[in-house]
Amino acid sequence: MMDYAGNAGTDGEPPASGNGTNGLLVRSGCGVTIRLNSDSIPDGVSNTLLVGEKHINLAMIGPDQYNDDEGYTAGYDEDTVAWANALPIHDSYRASEYSNNDGHFGSSHINGFNVVLADGSVRSIAYSVSLDIFKRACIRNDGQPFSWDDL
């Protein structure tokens, strides 16, 4: 099991119904090959999220934790990818809070979660980030500028 997920962008709604064609982890067979360069990531490797901590419900650890029940061997699955269609959220601690939060980025940290950008640098993104700015950081080819101060 792992607490990290690759960025599938906004192609699809959580859980894993999309192909990730505008993120950095793309479902195989979609005709898109991502390389960590400016051809594949025109928005820039230092402006595009590659991997981030994922939201989990700590009360549901084990086979009931839908997005952490198979681990990294699951392939393109809620265990390994997350989407930018929804804001990142703080980890849950009660089974009663379990909902369709699979596919969200998030963590147990108080103010935000950590991400690795396509250039290998590490940053923290606040839970208070606007959805529009968060999407800009996750979509590799939207051409929309943003400031890291807004994350």
C-alpha positions as CSV (number, residue, x, y, z in Angstrom):
1,M,0.0,0.0,0.0
2,M,1.1,3.6,-0.5
3,D,0.1,7.1,0.4
4,Y,1.0,8.6,-3.0
5,A,-0.7,8.8,-6.4
6,G,0.3,10.0,-9.8
7,N,-1.4,13.0,-11.4
8,A,-4.1,12.0,-13.9
9,G,-5.1,15.6,-14.6
10,T,-8.8,16.3,-15.1
11,D,-9.7,13.8,-17.7
12,G,-12.5,12.0,-15.9
13,E,-14.1,12.1,-12.5
14,P,-12.8,10.3,-9.4
15,P,-12.8,7.4,-9.0
16,A,-10.8,6.2,-12.1
17,S,-13.2,6.8,-14.9
18,G,-10.9,8.9,-17.0
19,N,-7.8,8.2,-19.1
20,G,-5.6,11.0,-17.7
21,T,-4.8,12.3,-21.1
22,N,-4.1,15.9,-19.8
23,G,-2.2,14.8,-16.7
24,L,1.2,13.0,-16.4
25,L,-0.1,9.5,-15.7
26,V,-2.1,8.4,-18.8
27,R,-3.9,5.1,-19.1
28,S,-2.2,2.8,-21.6
29,G,-3.8,2.5,-25.0
30,C,-4.8,6.2,-25.2
31,G,-2.3,7.0,-27.8
32,V,-0.4,9.5,-25.5
33,T,3.2,9.0,-24.4
34,I,4.5,11.2,-21.7
35,R,8.2,12.0,-21.4
36,L,9.5,14.5,-18.9
37,N,10.4,17.2,-21.4
38,S,8.9,20.3,-23.0
39,D,7.3,18.3,-25.9
40,S,5.1,16.2,-23.5
41,I,4.8,18.9,-20.9
42,P,4.4,22.3,-22.7
43,D,3.4,24.1,-19.5
44,G,6.8,23.2,-18.1
45,V,8.3,20.5,-15.9
46,S,8.6,22.9,-13.0
47,N,4.9,23.9,-13.3
48,T,3.3,20.5,-13.5
49,L,2.5,18.1,-10.6
50,L,3.8,14.5,-11.2
51,V,3.0,12.7,-7.9
52,G,1.3,13.8,-4.7
53,E,0.1,12.4,-1.4
54,K,-3.4,11.0,-1.7
55,H,-6.4,11.2,0.5
56,I,-7.2,8.1,2.5
57,N,-9.6,7.3,5.3
58,L,-7.4,6.0,8.2
59,A,-10.4,4.3,9.8
60,M,-10.8,2.1,6.7
61,I,-7.2,0.9,6.2
62,G,-7.3,-2.6,4.7
63,P,-9.6,-4.2,2.2
64,D,-12.4,-1.6,2.8
65,Q,-10.1,1.3,1.8
66,Y,-11.2,1.5,-1.9
67,N,-8.2,3.6,-3.0
68,D,-5.6,1.7,-1.0
69,D,-6.6,-1.9,-1.1
70,E,-4.4,-3.3,-3.9
71,G,-1.2,-1.2,-3.8
72,Y,1.0,-0.1,-6.7
73,T,0.6,-3.4,-8.6
74,A,-3.0,-2.5,-9.4
75,G,-1.9,-0.5,-12.5
76,Y,-4.0,2.4,-13.5
77,D,-6.4,2.4,-10.5
78,E,-7.5,4.5,-7.6
79,D,-4.6,3.1,-5.7
80,T,-2.1,4.7,-8.1
81,V,-3.7,7.8,-9.6
82,A,-5.6,10.9,-8.4
83,W,-7.4,13.6,-10.2
84,A,-7.5,17.4,-10.1
85,N,-11.3,17.6,-10.6
86,A,-11.7,18.1,-6.9
87,L,-9.8,20.0,-4.2
88,P,-7.3,18.1,-2.1
89,I,-8.7,17.1,1.3
90,H,-7.4,16.2,4.7
91,D,-7.4,12.5,5.5
92,S,-10.4,11.1,7.3
93,Y,-10.3,9.4,10.6
94,R,-13.8,8.0,11.1
95,A,-15.5,5.3,9.1
96,S,-18.6,7.5,9.0
97,E,-16.7,10.1,6.9
98,Y,-16.1,7.5,4.2
99,S,-17.5,8.8,1.0
100,N,-16.6,8.9,-2.7
101,N,-13.3,10.7,-1.9
102,D,-11.2,8.2,-3.8
103,G,-9.1,9.8,-6.5
104,H,-8.5,13.0,-4.4
105,F,-5.1,14.3,-3.4
106,G,-4.6,14.9,0.3
107,S,-2.8,13.9,3.4
108,S,-2.8,13.8,7.2
109,H,-0.8,17.1,7.4
110,I,-2.6,19.9,9.0
111,N,-2.4,22.6,6.3
112,G,-1.7,20.8,3.0
113,F,-0.1,18.0,1.2
114,N,3.3,17.4,-0.5
115,V,3.8,16.9,-4.2
116,V,6.7,16.2,-6.5
117,L,6.8,18.2,-9.7
118,A,8.0,16.8,-13.1
119,D,11.4,18.5,-12.6
120,G,11.9,16.5,-9.4
121,S,11.4,19.4,-6.9
122,V,9.1,19.0,-3.9
123,R,6.5,21.5,-2.8
124,S,3.6,21.8,-0.4
125,I,0.1,22.7,-1.6
126,A,-2.4,24.2,0.9
127,Y,-5.8,22.7,1.3
128,S,-7.1,26.3,0.8
129,V,-5.9,26.4,-2.8
130,S,-8.6,27.4,-5.3
131,L,-9.8,24.6,-7.6
132,D,-8.9,26.6,-10.7
133,I,-5.3,27.1,-9.6
134,F,-4.9,23.5,-8.6
135,K,-6.2,22.3,-12.0
136,R,-3.6,24.6,-13.7
137,A,-0.8,22.9,-11.7
138,C,-2.1,19.4,-12.7
139,I,-2.9,19.9,-16.4
140,R,0.3,19.6,-18.4
141,N,-0.9,21.3,-21.5
142,D,-3.5,24.0,-20.8
143,G,-1.2,27.0,-21.3
144,Q,-2.7,28.7,-18.2
145,P,-0.2,30.5,-16.0
146,F,-0.3,30.5,-12.2
147,S,1.8,31.5,-9.3
148,W,3.2,29.0,-6.8
149,D,2.4,31.7,-4.2
150,D,-1.3,30.8,-4.9
151,L,-0.8,27.1,-4.0
